[in-house]
Amino acid sequence: MGPMEVQASLLRIMLTRPINVLTLLLLDALIWLQRSDIVDFHNRIQDIPPQFIYDVYDFVVVGGGSSGAVMAARLSEVCDWNVLLLEAGPDESYLSDIPYLFPALQRSQMDWKYRTVPNSHYCQGMENHQCAWPRGKIEGLKYCLKLAQTPALQQLNITFIYDAIPEATCAQEKGDSFYECLIRHFSQTIYHPVGTTAMGPKTDPMAVVDARLRVHGIEGLRVVDAGIMPTIVTGNTNGPSIMIAEKTADMVKAEFLPILLERTITKECNTYNYLYN
Ligand SMILES: Cc1cc2nc3c(=O)[nH]c(=O)nc-3n(C[C@H](O)[C@H](O)[C@H](O)COP(=O)(O)OP(=O)(O)OC[C@H]3O[C@@H](n4cnc5c(N)ncnc54)[C@H](O)[C@@H]3O)c2cc1C
């Protein structure tokens, strides 16, 4: 991220977070004073010629997200292997090292500003009928409203705030149509897309990877991320994505460590002694 984008992020933070400009300038100054390494140009990412990549690295991991970062970390445990972790986009802003500031970096260049295509059935309450990933079920909503009527929650005065719904948006609807209207206009996503490269047997026309996450028909390529889930898990997806990477790193080690050990080994790692299978 260039200086202009950093300035733009700073401005967004000043406008969107309830902390004053002075605190921000202080934070900025502290970063320059205490962590000059993270703002120093020479320590930021540099362009590397592609031939260098082929000569030097044993594994290339594309994408430094939840699974990619774990894959790279686990494979690097074998000290004879050089692992390259490639992440898309320009260099990140040093502001991303401050967890508190992350909301201000959302919907900036940092998160690529992804939106769904306009749709006439969902995201109706959003600008241009576009939002992130639509979800929600009528039965779930009805159940929540029923739950709100239980003595335990009534003690806490749990109330559905109908006033928050703009006049006339769903007012004409009755019964299930009312709930459906609410969901179409006001449902939120928690950003859990999965299954774009589902795991399955070669005979399955929708399957992309096998049970060891190797892409069918392409040697030396694995997909290791939330995309391989054949169906979505019932909970959040970050933990399962990390687990997928942990398991696959072990499978890769089980496959390639014996080959490495047959060759002359230049260094001795403790990790050689583990049993990966
Ligand atoms: C706003 C938001 C909030 C979330 N909150 C939660 C939560 O609270 N709890 C939870 O469990 N899950 C949460 N999730 C879901 C969780 O982040 C994902 O399930 C998880 O990150 C999936 O991991 P992944 O490795 O499959 O993909 P990602 O973590 O998305 O990693 C993919 C990486 O690949 C990079 N990339 C893409 N294309 C290329 C390319 N061509 N070259 C190089 N790099 C590339 C991307 O930049 C990215 O870094 C949230 C998701 C979002 C978007």
Ligand as a Chemical Component Dictionary entry (heavy atoms), coordinates in Angstrom:
data_LIG
# 
_chem_comp.id                   LIG 
_chem_comp.type                 NON-POLYMER 
_chem_comp.pdbx_formal_charge   0 
_chem_comp.three_letter_code    LIG 
# 
loop_
_chem_comp_atom.comp_id 
_chem_comp_atom.atom_id 
_chem_comp_atom.alt_atom_id 
_chem_comp_atom.type_symbol 
_chem_comp_atom.charge 
_chem_comp_atom.model_Cartn_x 
_chem_comp_atom.model_Cartn_y 
_chem_comp_atom.model_Cartn_z 
_chem_comp_atom.pdbx_ordinal 
LIG C1  C1  C 0 -15.256 -10.075 7.356  1  
LIG C2  C2  C 0 -15.116 -11.533 7.703  2  
LIG C3  C3  C 0 -15.283 -11.935 8.999  3  
LIG C4  C4  C 0 -15.139 -13.275 9.335  4  
LIG N1  N1  N 0 -15.291 -13.634 10.627 5  
LIG C5  C5  C 0 -15.097 -14.920 11.003 6  
LIG C6  C6  C 0 -15.187 -15.302 12.357 7  
LIG O1  O1  O 0 -15.439 -14.484 13.247 8  
LIG N2  N2  N 0 -14.977 -16.612 12.656 9  
LIG C7  C7  C 0 -14.713 -17.552 11.716 10 
LIG O2  O2  O 0 -14.529 -18.729 12.042 11 
LIG N3  N3  N 0 -14.624 -17.218 10.411 12 
LIG C8  C8  C 0 -14.814 -15.926 10.042 13 
LIG N4  N4  N 0 -14.727 -15.570 8.727  14 
LIG C9  C9  C 0 -14.456 -16.625 7.753  15 
LIG C10 C10 C 0 -12.980 -16.970 7.715  16 
LIG O3  O3  O 0 -12.221 -15.774 7.570  17 
LIG C11 C11 C 0 -12.735 -17.894 6.509  18 
LIG O4  O4  O 0 -13.485 -19.075 6.663  19 
LIG C12 C12 C 0 -11.268 -18.293 6.404  20 
LIG O5  O5  O 0 -10.449 -17.135 6.305  21 
LIG C13 C13 C 0 -11.081 -19.178 5.186  22 
LIG O6  O6  O 0 -9.711  -19.456 5.054  23 
LIG P1  P1  P 0 -9.067  -19.708 3.625  24 
LIG O7  O7  O 0 -7.638  -20.014 3.873  25 
LIG O8  O8  O 0 -9.915  -20.698 2.919  26 
LIG O9  O9  O 0 -9.236  -18.354 2.837  27 
LIG P2  P2  P 0 -8.661  -16.880 3.177  28 
LIG O10 O10 O 0 -8.339  -16.742 4.631  29 
LIG O11 O11 O 0 -9.638  -15.945 2.558  30 
LIG O12 O12 O 0 -7.290  -16.863 2.392  31 
LIG C14 C14 C 0 -7.184  -16.754 1.006  32 
LIG C15 C15 C 0 -5.984  -15.882 0.730  33 
LIG O13 O13 O 0 -5.607  -16.020 -0.628 34 
LIG C16 C16 C 0 -5.245  -14.746 -1.130 35 
LIG N5  N5  N 0 -5.367  -14.803 -2.581 36 
LIG C17 C17 C 0 -6.479  -14.866 -3.332 37 
LIG N6  N6  N 0 -6.152  -14.923 -4.630 38 
LIG C18 C18 C 0 -4.803  -14.921 -4.700 39 
LIG C19 C19 C 0 -3.868  -14.945 -5.768 40 
LIG N7  N7  N 0 -4.259  -15.010 -7.020 41 
LIG N8  N8  N 0 -2.561  -14.895 -5.466 42 
LIG C20 C20 C 0 -2.144  -14.846 -4.191 43 
LIG N9  N9  N 0 -2.985  -14.810 -3.142 44 
LIG C21 C21 C 0 -4.301  -14.852 -3.388 45 
LIG C22 C22 C 0 -6.209  -13.804 -0.452 46 
LIG O14 O14 O 0 -5.738  -12.487 -0.479 47 
LIG C23 C23 C 0 -6.260  -14.404 0.958  48 
LIG O15 O15 O 0 -5.273  -13.880 1.813  49 
LIG C24 C24 C 0 -14.856 -14.236 8.360  50 
LIG C25 C25 C 0 -14.667 -13.823 7.033  51 
LIG C26 C26 C 0 -14.788 -12.482 6.708  52 
LIG C27 C27 C 0 -14.603 -12.054 5.279  53 
# 
loop_
_chem_comp_bond.comp_id 
_chem_comp_bond.atom_id_1 
_chem_comp_bond.atom_id_2 
_chem_comp_bond.value_order 
_chem_comp_bond.pdbx_ordinal 
LIG C1  C2  SING 1  
LIG C2  C3  SING 2  
LIG C2  C26 DOUB 3  
LIG C3  C4  DOUB 4  
LIG C4  N1  SING 5  
LIG C4  C24 SING 6  
LIG N1  C5  DOUB 7  
LIG C5  C6  SING 8  
LIG C5  C8  SING 9  
LIG C6  O1  DOUB 10 
LIG C6  N2  SING 11 
LIG N2  C7  SING 12 
LIG C7  O2  DOUB 13 
LIG C7  N3  SING 14 
LIG N3  C8  DOUB 15 
LIG C8  N4  SING 16 
LIG N4  C9  SING 17 
LIG N4  C24 SING 18 
LIG C9  C10 SING 19 
LIG C10 O3  SING 20 
LIG C10 C11 SING 21 
LIG C11 O4  SING 22 
LIG C11 C12 SING 23 
LIG C12 O5  SING 24 
LIG C12 C13 SING 25 
LIG C13 O6  SING 26 
LIG O6  P1  SING 27 
LIG P1  O7  DOUB 28 
LIG P1  O8  SING 29 
LIG P1  O9  SING 30 
LIG O9  P2  SING 31 
LIG P2  O10 DOUB 32 
LIG P2  O11 SING 33 
LIG P2  O12 SING 34 
LIG O12 C14 SING 35 
LIG C14 C15 SING 36 
LIG C15 O13 SING 37 
LIG C15 C23 SING 38 
LIG O13 C16 SING 39 
LIG C16 N5  SING 40 
LIG C16 C22 SING 41 
LIG N5  C17 SING 42 
LIG N5  C21 SING 43 
LIG C17 N6  DOUB 44 
LIG N6  C18 SING 45 
LIG C18 C19 SING 46 
LIG C18 C21 DOUB 47 
LIG C19 N7  SING 48 
LIG C19 N8  DOUB 49 
LIG N8  C20 SING 50 
LIG C20 N9  DOUB 51 
LIG N9  C21 SING 52 
LIG C22 O14 SING 53 
LIG C22 C23 SING 54 
LIG C23 O15 SING 55 
LIG C24 C25 DOUB 56 
LIG C25 C26 SING 57 
LIG C26 C27 SING 58 
# 
